[in-house]
Amino acid sequence: MANITGPLTQNAFIVHNIEEAVTYWTEVVGVGPFFRFPPLAFSEGTLHGVPHIPRFKAAIAFSGDLNIELIEPEGPSIFQEFLDAGGTGVHHNCVMTDDFDAAVAAYVARGGEVIQTQAVPDGSRLAYVQMHGVVPVIIEVAHLMPAAAGLFTILRKAAANWDGKTAYLSL
C-alpha cells in the first residue's frame, strides 16, 4: 500500500519538566531555539474513544527538517500514561497530511488503533494512532491549517540561523 502521507517529520519526547528539557536540548544536544506554545486550547478531542480534551505544555524546535517536540502532560492523556508507565523520551513520530481522514483510515486499515485525537479551533486536526507489530510505534497524523503550517516554516528558518545561545524564540 502506498504511503498517503508525507515523510516522518517529528520526534516527540514526553518529559517531566519542559523547562529542564528545553535547557538540556539547547545546551547539551545543540537544538534550538524552541517555541513555547501558549496554553493549548483544543475545541474537541478523545482519549481511547471517549470525549476528552487533553491538557499539556509543549515546545518545538527544528534540527534541519526534523521537528523536535517536547511535551509535559498536565492530566489524563496518552502522554501522562507514558510517564505513569515509567516511560520518558521518544513517544511518537508525526506525519503531515492534506487528507486527514484518508490518512487515519489508512493507518487503521494497516492495524492501527486511534488512541487520542485533538481538534484546534482553526481547523487543524491531530490523531495519534498506535501501530501494533514487531516494533510498536505511535504515529501522529497531523493536518495543519495554513497559519499553523506557517509557524513551522518560521521555526525551521529560526533554527537554521540560531546563535546557539537563545533557548526560546519570541514571535
C-alpha positions in Angstrom: 0.0 0.0 0.0 1.4 3.4 -0.9 2.1 5.9 1.8 -0.6 8.6 1.5 1.2 10.9 3.9 4.5 12.7 3.6 7.6 11.6 5.5 8.0 11.4 9.2 8.7 15.0 10.2 8.8 14.9 14.0 10.1 13.1 17.0 8.1 13.9 20.1 9.5 13.5 23.6 7.5 13.2 26.8 9.2 15.0 29.7 8.6 15.6 33.4 9.7 19.2 33.2 9.6 21.2 30.0 11.9 23.9 31.2 14.6 21.4 32.2 14.1 19.6 28.9 14.5 22.8 26.8 17.7 23.6 28.7 19.0 20.1 28.0 18.2 20.3 24.3 19.7 23.7 23.8 22.8 23.4 25.9 23.7 19.7 25.6 22.1 18.4 22.3 22.5 21.7 20.5 19.0 22.1 19.2 17.1 25.4 19.3 15.6 27.9 19.6 12.4 26.4 21.0 8.9 28.0 20.6 6.9 27.6 23.7 3.2 27.2 22.9 0.8 29.4 24.9 -1.8 27.3 26.8 -3.2 25.0 24.2 -6.9 25.2 23.6 -8.5 22.3 21.8 -12.1 22.5 20.6 -12.6 18.8 20.9 -10.8 15.5 21.5 -10.9 11.9 22.5 -8.9 9.6 24.7 -9.3 5.9 24.0 -12.6 6.7 22.1 -14.1 8.7 24.9 -14.6 12.5 24.6 -11.8 14.2 26.4 -9.7 17.3 25.8 -6.1 16.7 27.0 -4.0 19.4 28.6 -0.2 19.7 28.2 2.6 22.1 27.8 4.5 21.9 24.5 7.6 23.4 22.9 9.1 22.8 19.5 12.3 23.4 17.6 13.9 22.2 14.5 17.1 20.3 13.7 17.3 20.6 9.9 14.0 19.5 8.7 13.3 17.3 11.8 10.9 18.9 14.3 11.6 18.1 17.9 8.6 18.4 20.2 8.8 18.4 24.0 5.5 17.6 25.9 4.9 17.9 29.6 1.4 16.4 30.4 -1.0 18.1 32.7 -3.6 15.5 33.3 -5.1 12.5 31.6 -3.7 11.8 28.1 -1.6 9.2 26.3 1.4 11.4 27.3 0.6 11.0 31.0 0.0 7.3 30.5 3.5 7.1 29.1 5.1 8.8 32.1 2.9 6.7 34.5 4.2 3.5 32.9 7.8 4.7 33.5 8.5 6.0 30.1 10.4 9.1 29.1 11.9 10.0 25.8 10.6 9.4 22.3 6.8 8.9 22.4 5.6 9.3 18.9 6.5 10.4 15.4 4.5 12.7 13.2 3.4 12.7 9.6 1.7 15.7 7.9 -1.2 15.1 5.5 -3.6 17.1 3.3 -6.2 14.4 3.6 -6.6 13.7 7.4 -9.5 11.2 7.2 -7.9 9.1 4.5 -4.5 9.1 6.3 -6.0 8.0 9.6 -8.1 5.4 7.8 -5.0 4.0 6.0 -3.2 3.5 9.3 -6.2 1.9 10.9 -6.5 -0.4 7.8 -2.9 -1.4 8.5 -3.7 -2.5 12.0 -3.5 0.8 13.9 -5.7 1.9 16.7 -6.7 5.6 17.2 -5.9 6.3 20.9 -6.2 10.1 21.1 -7.5 12.9 18.9 -7.4 16.7 19.1 -9.0 19.4 17.1 -7.9 23.0 17.1 -10.4 25.9 16.6 -8.6 26.9 13.5 -9.5 23.6 11.8 -6.2 21.8 12.4 -6.7 18.1 13.4 -4.5 15.6 15.1 -4.8 11.8 15.6 -2.5 9.5 17.5 -2.5 6.0 16.0 -0.9 3.1 17.9 0.6 0.8 15.4 1.0 -2.7 16.8 3.5 -5.1 15.5 7.2 -6.1 15.6 8.2 -2.5 16.5 5.2 -0.8 18.0 5.1 2.9 17.3 2.6 5.8 17.7 2.1 7.8 14.6 0.6 11.3 15.0 -1.3 12.2 11.9 -1.5 16.0 11.6 -3.5 18.2 9.2 -2.5 21.8 9.9 -4.2 24.8 8.6 -2.0 27.4 6.7 -1.3 29.6 9.8 -0.2 26.6 11.9 1.9 25.3 9.0 3.4 28.7 8.6 4.6 28.7 12.2 6.7 25.6 11.4 8.3 27.4 8.4 9.2 30.3 10.7 10.7 27.9 13.3 12.7 25.9 10.7 14.3 29.2 9.5 15.0 30.3 13.1 16.8 27.0 13.7 18.9 27.5 10.6 20.1 30.9 11.9 20.2 30.0 15.6 23.0 31.6 17.6 23.3 28.5 19.8 22.5 30.6 22.9 18.9 31.7 22.9 16.7 29.0 24.4 13.3 30.4 23.3 12.2 32.1 20.1 9.9 35.1 20.6 7.4 35.7 17.8 
